[in-house]
Amino acid sequence: MPARTTGRVAAVLTLVAVALLGSAYGLGRSLVPDPPRRDSGVATSVDGAHYADQPPEPSADDRWGRTSESPGLPQASQDEAPTAEPPAADGDGPFGSRISTGSPQVALTFDDGPDPQWTPQVLELLRAYHVRATFCLVGQNAQDHPDLVQQIVADGHTLCNHSWSHDLLLGKRSPDQIRADLSRTSEAIRAAVPDARIAYFRQPGGNWTYPLVSVCQELGLTPLHWSVDPSDWQAPGSTKIINSVLTATGPGSVVLMHDAGGDRRGTVEALYTLLPELQNRYGLEPLPTGTT
């Protein structure tokens, strides 16, 4: 074979060898998994699971159909959240919240009002059966319907602060934001009834946190939870509400119900049975307000 031809063949073989080596190197690289990424400061593992610094997801349990963000109350950063855990409240519920009347009698509590359609119907029934209850009022609704706040107080019912706008994530915010929310709500209630005694606070969704309990203690509000929840906010119908309450209620129970936040026809209808039945079994009383 001529020398010139031999040289050309050698050059071609050299190029082929280089190409094959490059392909093998690239294949080896593709078999090595990428290291964990960090997107906007959030560590992510290889399988996509987030670590503890992932921001909390909003709760899907928003029966109001609102976003979790309250007007004028931006989400607090982790730097703002206190790390110390204050002493729990004196009750037996979550974070020391109250879940009992402290007596053999039962307390009915109504959340999310006042509402111009449903609250008057609930008040009328309570009046007919000579029952006093506890109303957990949303600040916006109290501001919009001061006449209903006045009726609630005139009938001798106990008042409870239920946040300004039913903020499910209120406990995740800074102490200053929590304090402003609760104070604004109490001021709206007292704008309707200046001498109103507001002894309790109930966190929407029961999403208690230590900062929330700490602010309650500072403002003289007892954290109020519940021991019986018939889920009447889901509008299951009066029969299911009745059966759920009668099955779960015992001496000292605190029953959670709603007079706003949606169609409360089933709740109102259930009261025709529940009021006389619970009154006969245990007796019904409002939660005590203490001294003014």
PEMO-V758816 format. One record per backbone hydrogen bond with DSSP energy under -1.0 kcal/mol. CO is the residue of the C=O (numbers start at 1). NH is the residue of the N-H. Records with the same first field share a line. If there is no record, write none. Layout:
# PEMO-V758816
CO = NH + NH
This chain:
# PEMO-V758816
2 = 6
3 = 7
4 = 8
5 = 9
6 = 10
7 = 11
8 = 12
9 = 13
10 = 14
11 = 15
12 = 16
13 = 17
14 = 18
15 = 19
16 = 20
17 = 21
18 = 22
19 = 23
20 = 24
21 = 25
22 = 26
23 = 27
24 = 28
25 = 29
26 = 30
29 = 32
37 = 44
39 = 42
42 = 39
43 = 51
45 = 48
49 = 45
51 = 54
60 = 62
62 = 65
70 = 73
93 = 96
94 = 97
95 = 89
96 = 91
97 = 93
98 = 225
106 = 285
107 = 255
108 = 134
109 = 257
110 = 136
111 = 259
113 = 138
115 = 119
118 = 122
119 = 123
120 = 124
121 = 125
122 = 126
123 = 127
124 = 128
125 = 129
126 = 131
133 = 158
134 = 110
135 = 160
137 = 162
138 = 142
139 = 143
140 = 144
141 = 145
145 = 149
146 = 150
147 = 151
148 = 152
149 = 153
150 = 154
151 = 155
152 = 157
153 = 156
158 = 135
160 = 137
161 = 202
163 = 139
164 = 140
167 = 170
169 = 172
170 = 173
174 = 178
175 = 179
176 = 180
177 = 181
178 = 182
179 = 183
180 = 184
181 = 185
182 = 186
183 = 187
184 = 188
185 = 189
186 = 190
187 = 191
189 = 193
193 = 196
199 = 222
200 = 161
201 = 224
203 = 206
204 = 207
206 = 208
209 = 213
210 = 214
211 = 215
212 = 216
213 = 217
214 = 218
215 = 219
216 = 221
222 = 201
223 = 98
228 = 256
231 = 234
232 = 235
237 = 241
238 = 242
239 = 243
240 = 244
241 = 245
242 = 246
243 = 247
244 = 248
245 = 249
250 = 253
252 = 101
253 = 107
254 = 227 + 228
255 = 109
257 = 111
264 = 268
265 = 269
266 = 270
267 = 271
270 = 273 + 274
271 = 275
273 = 277
274 = 278
275 = 279
276 = 280
277 = 281
278 = 282 + 283
283 = 106
